[in-house]
Amino acid sequence: MASPLSSEFGGRVELVLQHAEDLEARYLGCFSEGERLFSSVVKVSVEGKVNHEQWRGEPAPTWLLDVTQSLLRTAWRQRTVGTPWPRRLTRWRKGSDES
């Protein structure tokens, strides 16, 4: 049976807030590409830098990490003007053009 996160083409990023402070946050990241699943802890620093830590198994493909970077940088910029950290961020993107 396919995972609810799976997709034949493309990938999905789901980030769930675990801990937040003023300008820093930690998310549990779940990623999928086809039937492949990945997870890590994702931290956003006070400077807006995004770091993936504590991978379970292999790291997710670079293009999914780029999607994650974009999502969290946007959340960080919004946080600097008073918007709370989102509790959950979920995005699906068409797959990488790399073959």
C-alpha positions in Angstrom: 0.0 0.0 0.0 1.3 3.4 -0.9 2.1 6.0 1.8 -0.3 8.9 2.0 2.7 11.1 1.2 3.7 9.2 -1.9 3.2 10.4 -5.4 4.3 8.8 -8.6 5.8 12.0 -9.9 7.2 14.8 -7.8 7.7 15.0 -4.1 6.2 16.3 -0.9 7.5 18.2 2.0 5.7 18.3 5.3 7.1 20.3 8.2 5.5 20.1 11.7 6.6 22.7 14.3 8.3 21.1 17.4 9.7 24.1 19.2 9.7 27.8 18.6 11.4 30.9 20.0 11.4 34.5 18.8 13.4 34.0 15.6 14.4 30.4 15.8 12.3 27.2 15.2 12.7 23.5 15.0 10.5 21.4 12.7 10.1 17.7 12.2 10.5 17.2 8.4 8.9 14.4 6.4 9.8 14.2 2.8 8.7 11.8 0.0 9.7 11.2 -3.6 7.7 8.4 -5.2 7.8 5.5 -2.7 11.0 6.8 -1.0 10.5 8.4 2.4 12.9 10.6 4.4 12.8 12.4 7.7 14.9 14.8 9.7 14.9 17.6 12.2 15.0 21.0 10.5 16.2 24.1 12.3 15.9 27.7 11.3 18.4 30.0 13.0 18.0 33.6 14.1 19.8 34.6 10.9 17.3 32.6 8.7 19.8 29.8 8.0 18.1 26.4 7.5 19.9 23.2 8.7 18.8 19.6 8.4 19.9 17.4 11.3 19.3 13.9 12.7 18.4 12.2 9.4 16.7 8.8 9.6 18.4 6.9 6.9 19.7 8.7 3.8 19.1 12.5 3.3 16.3 13.6 1.0 17.1 14.6 -2.6 18.6 18.1 -3.0 15.6 19.5 -4.9 13.3 18.6 -1.9 15.8 20.3 0.5 15.6 23.4 -1.8 11.8 23.5 -1.4 12.2 23.2 2.3 14.8 26.0 2.4 12.3 28.3 0.4 9.4 27.5 2.7 11.3 28.1 5.9 13.0 31.2 4.7 9.6 32.7 3.9 8.3 31.7 7.3 11.4 33.3 8.9 10.9 36.5 7.0 7.2 36.7 8.0 8.3 35.9 11.6 10.6 39.0 11.6 7.5 41.2 11.1 5.4 39.5 13.8 3.7 36.6 12.1 3.9 33.4 14.3 5.8 30.4 13.1 3.4 28.2 11.1 2.5 25.0 13.0 2.6 23.0 9.8 3.8 23.6 6.3 3.0 21.1 3.5 3.9 21.4 -0.2 3.9 19.1 -3.2 6.2 19.9 -6.1 6.7 18.4 -9.5 9.8 16.3 -9.6 13.3 17.4 -10.4 14.3 17.6 -14.0 17.4 15.6 -13.2 17.3 12.0 -14.6 
